[in-house]
Amino acid sequence: IMKKNLLITGIITLVLLFLLLQNWDVITQKGNPFPYLISAIKISESTPYIMVNKNEVITKANDESALIKDYEEQMKLKFKEQVGSGFIFTDGKKYYTITSEIYLSIYSVWTLPDVPGKQFIGKQ
């Protein structure tokens, strides 16, 4: 029985390793995948987006409404329009664009622009 369990564990480990290596380019498309994966795990209905770092936020794909609303309110910017995967905001003088890209097919990673004198920190 012990040898059978060890064999099954070994086979499962090899299959997972094979799948990991086959998808390595996708998993590491943003560099080190751990901050993105850890942040993605934390997404829930009550927390629809998570800050990955100072200028990046992760959401489930096609679930950006809370992020856009909170960004507009916190940064005191006005939403202007959506152009492709970019959301354009203005403060009346300058335009700022949030862009997104699909990550692991079920998440979106949003890149936030630098807005002088302000820093988006998300929900408190």
N, C-alpha and C positions, 0 to 999 in steps of 0.2 A: 504494500500500500504506500509506503514511504517513497519508493522509487517511482511509482505511478504519479504521485503528487508532484514530485520533483520534475518529472518529464513534462507534465502538463504545464507547470510554472515556467519551465524553460521554453516550451513552444509558444506560450502566450507572450513571454518577454521578447522572443525573436520576431514574432508577428508585429508587436508594437514598435519595436526598433526599426523594422523594415518600413512600416507605415510612416514613422517619423522621418526617416531618411528620404523616402519618396516625396514627402511634402515639405522638405526643409526650406526651399526657396519661399514658399507661401508663408510658412511659420515665421521666418526671419525677415520678411519683406520690410519691416520697420526697424531692423536691427535686433537688439536684444528683445526677445519676445516676452520675457517674464513680467515687466511692468504692465504690458498690455493685457496679458492673460490674467494676472492678478486683479487688475482693474475690472476686466470683463466679468470675472466671477462675482464681483461686488454689485453688479447692476441688478436692480430689482424694480418692482412697480413703484415703491416709495423713493427709490434713488435711480431715476432713469438714465443718468449719465454720471461718469466718474472722471475726475481730473487724473490724467496719466502723468503729466508733468506741467510745467508753467504754461506752455502754449499748446497742449494737446488734451483733448477730451475724447472719451470713448462712449458710444451709445450702441444700442441694438440698431441694426440696419433699418432705415426708414422710420426711426422713432426719435426725431430731432426736435419735436415741438417744444418740450420743456426746456431744452438747452437754448433754443432760439429765444424763447420768451424771457428766460432768466438772464441771458446775455444782454438782451436789449435793455431790460430794467436795471441791472446792476451796473452796466457800463454807461448808462444814460445816453444810449444811441437810438436812432430810429431806423427800423427795418425799411429798406428801400425796395429791394427786389431779389428774386432768386434767378441766377443765371447758371444753368447746368447744376453742378454740385457745389456752387458757391452761393453764399448768402451775403448780400451787400447791405451794410449799415452806414449811416452818416451821422455826424454831429452837427451838421449844417455847414461845415467848412471843408471837411475831408471825408473820404470814403474809406471804409474798412471792410475787408472781405474774409469771411470764415469759409474755408474750403474743407471738403471731406473726401475720404477715399474708403473703399470697402476693405475690411480687414477680416480674413478668414471666412469670407462670404456671409457671415451673420452679424457682423459688427461694422460700425463706421467709426473711423478715427477723424476727428475734427481738428484742424490747425487754426488756432486763434491768432489774429494779428496783434502786434504791439500797438497799444493805444497809449500815447503819452500821458503819464500821471495816473494811470488806472491799471488795475490787475484783476482779471476775472478769477474768482475763487469758488464759484458755484454756490450750491446750497450750503447754508450754515446750520 
